Amino acid sequence: MRAFVAVIEERYFSEAAARLGITQQAVSKRIARLESDLGLRLCSRSRNGAEPTDDGLAFLPHARALIGIADRAREVLRGRRRALRVDVLDTRLAPVIDLIRTFHERSEDVDVELITSNGLRTARTTLARGSVDAAFCRVSGPLEDLGSVPADLEPLHLLVARGHPLAGRQAIRTAELAGSTVWMPGNAPGSEWADYYRLLGAAFDIGIDTSGPDFGWEHFVADVAAGRGVSLVGEGTLIPRHPDTRRIPLVDPTPVYPCSLLFHRRNRHPVLEAFIGFVAARHCRFDPDRQWLPEPDRDAFS
């Protein structure tokens, strides 16, 4: 239809071809295909250029209208896809947020929109629907139409009250936690992080207390400070400061929480490929001599 309108407006196939940025032969083939589809002859050639037939004259305003609708629809989609929509579990997860910020700062004319949700449990659906373009989460199970690249391995710290017997230590061997219990009220049933801590507990004989309710980070830190229990937090996770808590690194080995970038293989956002490459080039590999990962996560980070 664009070829037909261009020929009628420009009068010459050569001028229409220049306007559309294609060859004159391609213009002829497109009009021939359109005429074949409609079962009508739309234009004729003469020494004075192309002239619309009576059917062509009748069709011309409708062709222009259809092209206008198509152009407006494309602009709407371009507007919706202008920002790269990235799903993160929590904006307090500094390693992930810093990665996104660095990409944004180094990329000219790239808008990024952050969306927080429920990790892998919702990412599979939102990526398939195109509600988000990429999601950071711990990946498990079959991916089907989804792809992933490793993004980050975050070391874990033990969070204790300042009066706790371990509070004066500079580091704690993970094996020393055997027989103890850590309090993790945010471990939602069915979440990938609850599964990670279940595997960690089984590997080091650590009990995982998920009793709640979970009232948010501020209340969680205050409860630990008050002696409600000890807990585990990521090294880069931004939790509220409290004068009566301490964060102590775990070592020999250091448990690390795996985070990958998940995306749909058929997503054609113009920035997504560059973002995937940026993330993939910066992840740290798993060091089995110093770190611990659940067995299912190791291949992706090796």
C-alpha positions as CSV (number, residue, x, y, z in Angstrom):
1,M,0.0,0.0,0.0
2,R,2.9,2.4,0.7
3,A,4.3,1.6,-2.7
4,F,0.9,2.3,-4.4
5,V,0.4,5.6,-2.6
6,A,3.9,6.7,-3.3
7,V,3.6,5.9,-7.1
8,I,0.3,7.8,-7.3
9,E,1.7,10.8,-5.4
10,E,5.1,10.9,-7.2
11,R,3.7,9.8,-10.6
12,Y,6.9,7.9,-11.5
13,F,8.0,4.5,-10.2
14,S,11.6,5.8,-10.0
15,E,10.5,8.7,-7.8
16,A,8.5,6.4,-5.6
17,A,11.4,4.0,-5.3
18,A,13.7,6.9,-4.1
19,R,11.1,8.0,-1.6
20,L,10.7,4.5,-0.1
21,G,14.4,3.7,-0.3
22,I,13.9,0.6,-2.4
23,T,14.5,-0.4,-6.0
24,Q,12.1,0.5,-8.8
25,Q,11.7,-3.3,-9.4
26,A,10.7,-3.7,-5.8
27,V,8.0,-1.0,-6.1
28,S,6.6,-2.8,-9.2
29,K,6.5,-6.2,-7.4
30,R,4.8,-4.7,-4.4
31,I,2.1,-3.1,-6.4
32,A,1.6,-6.2,-8.5
33,R,1.2,-8.2,-5.2
34,L,-1.4,-5.7,-3.9
35,E,-3.3,-5.8,-7.2
36,S,-3.2,-9.6,-7.1
37,D,-4.5,-9.7,-3.5
38,L,-7.4,-7.3,-4.4
39,G,-8.1,-8.8,-7.7
40,L,-8.1,-5.3,-9.3
41,R,-5.9,-3.1,-11.4
42,L,-5.0,0.0,-9.4
43,C,-2.8,2.0,-11.8
44,S,-1.6,2.2,-15.3
45,R,1.7,3.5,-16.8
46,S,1.9,6.1,-19.6
47,R,4.5,8.6,-21.0
48,N,3.3,11.1,-18.4
49,G,3.9,8.7,-15.5
50,A,1.6,6.4,-13.5
51,E,-2.1,7.1,-13.4
52,P,-4.7,5.6,-11.0
53,T,-7.5,3.5,-12.5
54,D,-11.0,4.1,-11.4
55,D,-10.6,1.3,-8.8
56,G,-7.3,2.9,-7.8
57,L,-8.9,6.3,-7.3
58,A,-11.6,4.6,-5.1
59,F,-9.0,2.7,-3.1
60,L,-6.5,5.6,-2.6
61,P,-8.2,7.4,0.4
62,H,-8.6,4.1,2.2
63,A,-5.0,3.1,1.5
64,R,-3.8,6.4,3.0
65,A,-6.1,5.9,6.0
66,L,-4.7,2.4,6.6
67,I,-1.1,3.6,6.4
68,G,-1.9,6.3,8.9
69,I,-3.5,3.8,11.3
70,A,-0.4,1.6,10.9
71,D,2.0,4.5,11.6
72,R,0.0,5.6,14.7
73,A,0.0,2.0,16.0
74,R,3.7,1.7,15.5
75,E,4.3,5.0,17.3
76,V,2.2,3.8,20.3
77,L,4.3,0.7,20.6
78,R,7.5,2.7,20.2
79,G,6.4,4.9,23.1
80,R,5.6,1.9,25.2
81,R,8.9,0.4,24.5
82,R,11.0,3.5,25.0
83,A,12.1,2.5,28.5
84,L,13.8,-0.8,29.2
85,R,11.7,-2.3,31.9
86,V,13.8,-4.2,34.5
87,D,12.3,-6.3,37.3
88,V,14.1,-6.3,40.6
89,L,13.1,-8.0,43.8
90,D,13.9,-5.0,46.0
91,T,15.7,-1.7,45.3
92,R,17.7,-2.3,48.5
93,L,19.7,-5.0,46.6
94,A,22.6,-2.7,45.9
95,P,24.7,-5.0,43.7
96,V,21.8,-5.4,41.2
97,I,20.8,-1.7,41.4
98,D,24.4,-0.6,40.9
99,L,24.7,-2.8,37.8
100,I,21.6,-1.2,36.3
101,R,22.7,2.3,37.2
102,T,26.1,1.8,35.6
103,F,24.6,0.6,32.4
104,H,22.2,3.5,32.3
105,E,25.0,6.0,32.9
106,R,27.2,4.6,30.2
107,S,24.4,4.3,27.6
108,E,23.3,7.5,25.8
109,D,19.5,8.1,25.3
110,V,18.5,4.9,27.2
111,D,15.6,5.1,29.6
112,V,15.3,2.5,32.3
113,E,12.2,1.8,34.4
114,L,12.6,-0.3,37.5
115,I,9.7,-2.6,38.6
116,T,9.6,-4.6,41.8
117,S,7.7,-7.8,42.1
118,N,8.1,-11.3,43.5
119,G,11.1,-12.7,41.8
120,L,11.0,-15.8,39.6
121,R,7.4,-16.6,40.7
122,T,6.1,-13.6,38.7
123,A,9.0,-13.0,36.2
124,R,8.1,-16.0,34.1
125,T,4.7,-14.6,33.4
126,T,5.6,-10.9,33.0
127,L,8.5,-11.7,30.7
128,A,6.3,-13.9,28.5
129,R,3.6,-11.1,28.3
130,G,6.2,-8.4,27.7
131,S,5.2,-6.5,30.8
132,V,9.0,-6.4,31.6
133,D,12.0,-6.8,29.4
134,A,14.4,-8.4,31.9
135,A,14.3,-9.6,35.5
136,F,17.0,-10.3,38.1
137,C,16.3,-13.4,40.2
138,R,17.7,-16.7,41.2
139,V,16.9,-19.1,38.3
140,S,15.7,-22.6,38.8
141,G,13.7,-25.1,36.8
142,P,13.2,-25.4,33.1
143,L,13.3,-22.0,31.3
144,E,11.6,-23.0,28.0
145,D,11.4,-19.7,25.9
146,L,13.4,-17.8,28.5
147,G,17.2,-17.2,28.5
148,S,19.5,-16.2,31.3
149,V,23.0,-15.0,32.0
150,P,24.8,-15.0,35.4
151,A,24.7,-11.6,37.0
152,D,26.0,-11.6,40.6
153,L,27.2,-13.7,43.5
154,E,26.5,-11.9,46.8
155,P,28.4,-13.0,49.9
156,L,26.3,-13.5,53.0
157,H,26.8,-11.9,56.4
158,L,25.4,-12.9,59.8
159,L,23.3,-10.2,61.4
160,V,23.4,-10.3,65.2
161,A,22.5,-8.1,68.1
162,R,25.5,-6.2,69.6
163,G,25.1,-8.2,72.8
164,H,25.3,-11.5,71.1
165,P,28.3,-13.8,71.9
166,L,29.4,-13.7,68.2
167,A,29.1,-9.9,67.9
168,G,32.8,-9.2,68.6
169,R,34.1,-11.5,65.8
170,Q,35.6,-10.1,62.6
171,A,34.5,-13.2,60.6
172,I,32.7,-16.4,61.4
173,R,33.3,-19.8,59.7
174,T,30.0,-21.0,58.2
175,A,30.5,-24.4,59.9
176,E,30.4,-22.7,63.3
177,L,26.7,-22.1,62.7
178,A,25.9,-25.8,62.8
179,G,23.2,-26.6,65.2
180,S,22.0,-23.0,65.4
181,T,18.9,-21.4,63.9
182,V,18.7,-18.2,61.8
183,W,15.5,-16.2,61.6
184,M,14.3,-15.5,58.1
185,P,10.8,-14.1,58.2
186,G,10.9,-12.9,54.6
187,N,11.4,-16.4,53.2
188,A,8.1,-16.6,51.4
189,P,6.9,-20.2,50.7
190,G,7.6,-21.2,47.1
191,S,10.2,-18.4,46.5
192,E,13.6,-19.1,45.0
193,W,15.3,-17.5,48.0
194,A,13.4,-19.7,50.4
195,D,14.7,-22.7,48.4
196,Y,18.2,-21.3,48.6
197,Y,18.2,-21.0,52.4
198,R,16.7,-24.5,52.7
199,L,19.6,-25.9,50.8
200,L,22.1,-23.8,52.8
201,G,20.6,-25.0,56.0
202,A,20.7,-28.7,54.9
203,A,24.4,-28.3,53.8
204,F,25.6,-26.8,57.1
205,D,23.0,-28.1,59.6
206,I,21.5,-24.7,60.2
207,G,17.9,-24.4,61.2
208,I,15.8,-21.9,59.2
209,D,13.0,-20.2,61.2
210,T,10.6,-18.5,58.8
211,S,8.1,-17.5,61.4
212,G,6.7,-14.0,61.0
213,P,4.9,-11.9,60.2
214,D,7.3,-10.0,58.0
215,F,6.7,-6.3,58.7
216,G,9.5,-5.0,56.5
217,W,13.2,-4.2,56.9
218,E,13.0,-1.6,59.7
219,H,11.0,-3.9,62.0
220,F,13.2,-6.9,61.1
221,V,16.4,-5.1,62.0
222,A,14.9,-3.7,65.2
223,D,13.8,-7.2,66.2
224,V,17.3,-8.6,65.6
225,A,18.7,-5.8,67.7
226,A,16.3,-6.7,70.5
227,G,17.4,-10.3,70.5
228,R,14.6,-11.9,68.5
229,G,17.2,-14.0,66.7
230,V,20.2,-13.9,64.3
231,S,19.7,-13.7,60.6
232,L,21.5,-13.7,57.2
233,V,21.7,-10.8,54.9
234,G,23.6,-10.1,51.7
235,E,26.8,-8.2,51.9
236,G,25.5,-5.4,49.6
237,T,21.9,-5.4,50.7
238,L,21.0,-2.0,52.1
239,I,19.3,-2.6,55.4
240,P,18.4,0.2,57.9
241,R,21.3,1.1,60.2
242,H,20.8,0.2,63.9
243,P,23.3,1.0,66.7
244,D,22.6,-2.3,68.4
245,T,23.3,-4.7,65.4
246,R,26.4,-6.0,63.7
247,R,27.0,-7.6,60.3
248,I,29.7,-10.3,60.3
249,P,31.1,-11.9,57.1
250,L,30.8,-15.7,56.8
251,V,34.0,-17.5,55.6
252,D,35.6,-20.8,54.8
253,P,33.5,-21.2,52.7
254,T,31.5,-18.0,52.1
255,P,27.9,-18.8,51.1
256,V,27.0,-16.6,48.1
257,Y,23.5,-15.9,46.8
258,P,23.3,-16.3,43.0
259,C,21.4,-13.8,40.9
260,S,20.9,-14.1,37.1
261,L,19.4,-11.9,34.4
262,L,16.4,-13.5,32.9
263,F,14.8,-12.5,29.6
264,H,12.5,-13.7,26.9
265,R,14.3,-15.0,23.8
266,R,11.8,-13.3,21.4
267,N,11.9,-9.9,23.1
268,R,13.1,-7.4,20.5
269,H,13.6,-4.3,22.7
270,P,16.4,-2.4,20.9
271,V,18.4,-2.0,24.2
272,L,18.0,-5.5,25.6
273,E,20.8,-7.2,23.7
274,A,23.3,-4.6,24.9
275,F,22.0,-4.9,28.4
276,I,22.4,-8.7,28.4
277,G,26.0,-8.3,27.1
278,F,26.8,-5.7,29.7
279,V,25.6,-7.9,32.6
280,A,27.2,-11.1,31.2
281,A,30.6,-9.4,30.9
282,R,30.7,-8.3,34.5
283,H,29.7,-11.3,36.6
284,C,32.2,-13.0,38.9
285,R,32.7,-16.8,38.6
286,F,32.1,-19.2,41.4
287,D,35.2,-20.1,43.3
288,P,34.6,-23.5,44.9
289,D,37.7,-23.2,47.1
290,R,36.4,-20.1,48.9
291,Q,32.6,-20.0,48.2
292,W,29.5,-22.2,48.6
293,L,26.7,-22.5,46.2
294,P,23.8,-25.0,46.0
295,E,24.6,-27.8,43.5
296,P,21.9,-26.7,41.1
297,D,23.4,-23.2,40.7
298,R,27.0,-24.1,40.1
299,D,27.0,-24.8,36.4
300,A,25.6,-21.4,35.5
301,F,28.3,-19.6,37.5
302,S,31.3,-21.8,36.7
